[in-house]
Amino acid sequence: MTTQTQAFALLPGDEFVELYKVLKVQGLVNGGGDAKHVITEGQVTVNGEIDTRKRKKCIVGDVISFNGANIEIVAAQ
């Protein structure tokens, strides 16, 4: 089974996005509090490794995985 990767485009002028915001904006959790909880519980991976930093700076090329979903950070269009 292959998992489809969704793209998360940075806003123009931004160099990074905080990890919890990716989960929140992509609708993978109900809100920022839920995002921070699943991150600290070790349920989220960044580039294949568990990362428990809620405010980790995700940059272009990073792939975030949570609950069967993969999100790749891409440059602003």
C-alpha positions, 0 to 999 in steps of 0.5 A: 500500500502506498501513502500519498504525500500532500504538499504544504507550501510555505508562505512567500518570504517564509523559510520555515514553518513550525511542526505543530502548525503543519498538522493544524493547518492540514486538518490532521488534528482538531487544533494547536493543542491537539497537535502539540499533544500528539507531537510530545507523545512521539506520534509524529515523524520528520524525515522518518525519525520521531521528533517531539519538538512542537516548534521544530522549524520544518524547511523545504524538503522535510517530510512530516508523517502522522496517522498514515498521512505524509506532508512534504514542505515545499517552497512558496509558489 
